[in-house]
Amino acid sequence: MSPVSGVGRANFEAKDMIGRADIGSHAAPSKGSTSRLLLALLGLLGVLVFLGLGVWQLERRVWKLDLIARVDQRIHAPVVDAPGSQSWSGFSVPDYEYRHVRLAGRFQGGANTLVQAVTELGGGYWVLTPMLSDRGFTVLVNRGFVPQERKAEFERENGGFTAPSTVDGLLRISEPGGGFLRSNDPAANRWYSRDVDAIARARGLTDVAPYFVDAEASGADSWPRGGLTVVNFRNSHLVYALTWFALAVMLAIALGGPIVAGRRQQGAAR
């Protein structure tokens, strides 16, 4: 076999390099295609997630509208007796909250609890006073609001308030723990929420109902001022749903745009 000449060897090596470059040029698009496929799959997953969140918000909207209708019906329904101890074992928030109830008994003013609050009248306190009902159990009654500047006056005049009374109002559910970023401090007598269990323990109360009652409106010149309960359920679920659906559409367009452009280029090349 004759030895390969220098020129022949050079041609062979050049062809070999061209072949490797050609292989590399085919391999690179393969990696790029894989990346594009992964991105497309992630984008499709995002579209499905956005659609799912939109549907969930629509379901929440149906639930919220039903809640608003039920609460409105209860608020304007005829007054009924506050639930007694025989009902407490099966006490359920959806079944009882915002019922229009009546409670008769005697206030125990020596165990008042002032809970910090902000109302349409400014900053001050809710006045929660235990009432020993004529039926033998105790209920915390939110008698109303006292402004900050009237706190000392109220405490002087109402410290021994034990008048027999009949209270009509809305049944409310306990607010455990405290307010936003502020925890109740029973030892220091600082309260930021109407936590029935904690207040009952701090005041040494027994046989206490697992709810409190927001008293109805009192006289315009009397303190505490009742009837300031705000019944307002935020219902922005339709806006949220439309937002999620819009994001799904925008993401779908972003995914489909390059595909459509690519097919147009292929059609033009033909």
N, C-alpha and C positions, 0 to 999 in steps of 0.2 A: 504494500500500500504506500502510495507516494505521500510524503509529508505535506501538511497543509501549509500553503504559502502565507506570507504575512498579510497580503491583501485579503485572502480567503478567510483567515482567522479574524481579521477586523470586521469583515462583512457578517460573519457568524455572530460575533459578540454584539454588533449593532442590532442584528435581528433579535437576538436574545433579550436585549434591553428593551426594544420596542414591544416584544411580546409581554414582558413583565409589566411594562407601563400600561399595556392594553388590559391585562388582567386586573391591575389596580384600579383602572378607570371604571371597570365593571363592578368591582367590589365596593367602591365608595357610594355609588347610588344605592346599593343594597342596604348599607348602614343607614343612609339618609331615609330610605323608604321605611325602615323599621322604626326610626325615631318619629317620622310623620304618622305612622300607624298608631304608635303609643299615644302621641298627642291627640290624635283623633278620638281614640277610645276614652281618654281622660275627659276630653271635651264633651263627648256623648254622655259620659257619666254625670258631668256637671249639669247638662241639660235635664237629665232625668231627675237629679236631686232638686233643681230649681222647680221643676214641674210638681214634684212631690210636696215641696214646701208650700207651693201655691194652693194645691188641693187641701193640704192640712189647714191652711188659714181659712179657706172657705168652710171647712167643717167646724172650725172654732167660731166662725161668724154665726153659723146656725145655732151652736150651743149658746153663744152670748145673747143672741136675740131671744132665745127661749128663756134664759135667765132673767133678762130685763122684763119680759112679759109676766113671768111668775112673780117677781118682786113687786112690780107695779100692781098686780092683782092683790097681793097680800097687804100692801100698804093701805089700799083703799077698801079692803074688806072690813066687815063688821068686827068689832073688838071681841076677843075671846080670852078666857082665863089663861094666865101664864102657865106653862107646863109644870106640873108637880113632880115630886121625886119618883113617882111610879113610871114616868116617861124618860128619866135621865139615862137609864142603862142603854136604851136604843137611840140616844140623842144623835141626830144627823143634821149637819149644816144645811144641805139642800132642802130638807123637809121643814125646818123651823126658822131659819134666819129671815129677818124683816117681817115676821108676823106681827100683826097689830094686836097687842095683848093688854090685859088689865091686871093689876096687882093691888091688893088691899092689905094693909098691915100698919106697922109702926116703925118709923125711921129710928136708926141708932146713930145719932149725929156725933157721938163721941168717937166714932170710928171712921170719920170722913177720910177720904183719900183724894188728894189733888193730883191730877194727871196733866202734865204740860201739854198744851194744845195751841194751834193757830186756827182761828175761825174768821168769818167775815167781819167780826167785831175786833179783830186784832189778836195779839198774843195774850195768853193767860192759862187757865186751867179748866179741865172738866172736873166736876165735883161728883165723886162716886160715894154714895152713902148706902150702907147695908139696910135693907128693910126686912124685919121679921114679919113674914106674911101671916095672915089669919089661919093659914093652912099648915103652919108649923115649920116651914123651911125659910131660908134666908136667900134674898136676891140682892145683888148689887144694882143700885139704880143710879144711872147717870142723870142727876137732877138738872144738869145744864152747865153753862159756861160762866166763869168769873174772870174779869180782866185782871191783869197783873197788878194794876194799881189798887184794886179792891180786895186783894187777897187777905191782908191783915184785918181789914174791917169784917170780912166774911168770917174769918176764923174766930174773931171775938164774939160775933153775934150768933153763930151756928154751932159752936162747939158742943152744946148740950141739946141739940135739936132732936126731940123724940116724939114729934107730933104724929098722931094716927092719920093716915092719908090713904087715898086711892089714886093710883098712878096709871094712866094710859100712856102707852108708848110703843116703840118698836123693839122687838127682841133682837139682840145682837150677840154675835159669837165672840168668845174670849180672844184677846190679842196677845198671845204669849211672847215673852222675850224682851220686848222693848220697841223703840222707834228706830228710824233709819240711823245706823251707826251709833246708836245710844242704847245701852242696856239698862233695864230697870235696876235700881239699887235699893232694895227694901231696907237694908241696914241704915242707909242715910236718908230714907224716906223720899227718894227721888224716883218719880214714875214718868215714863214716856209712852206707855201703852196701857190699855185697860185689860191687864192680865188677871183674870178672875182668880185662878188658883193661887198665884203669888200674893195678891192682895188679901185673900182670905187667910192664908197662912200668916202673913205679917200682922193682921188684925185679930188673930185668934178666933176666927169665925168657924162654925161647924154647920154641917148639913146645908151647904151653899150650892145653889143652882149653877150648872156649868155654862151659864150665859149671863148677860146683864141686860138691862132695859134702858133704852134712851127715852127719857120723858118727853112728852109732847110740849108744844109751845106754852110758855108761861107769860105773865104780863110783861108788857114792854118796858116797865120801870122796875121789874123785880130781878133780883140776883139770888141764886144762879139763873141764867136765862136758858130755858129749855127750847126744844124744837129746832135746834140748829143742825140736826143730822143731815148730812149731804148724801143723797142716794144718786150716784152718778157713775155708771159703768162705762169705762172707755171702750169704744167699739171701732177700732181702726183695722179690723181684720181684712176688709175688702181692699183697702189701700195696700196692705202688706201682700195680699194675694196677687194683686195686679203688678206689684213691684217684682215679685218672684217670677211671674209669667213673662214680664218684659225682659228680665235677665235671661230667661231660657230662650226667648226669641232672638235676642242679640247674640248670645253664644252660638245658637244654631246658624245664624247668618255668618258669623265669623268663621265657623267651621266649613260651611258650604261654599263660601266665596272662593277660596283657592281651588277647590275641586271644579267649580264651574269655569273659572279662568283657565285651568289646565286643559279642560276638554275643548274649550274654544281655540286654544293655541294648537292643539292636536288637529282639530278640524281645519284650521287655516293652513297648517303645514301640508296637509293632503292636497 
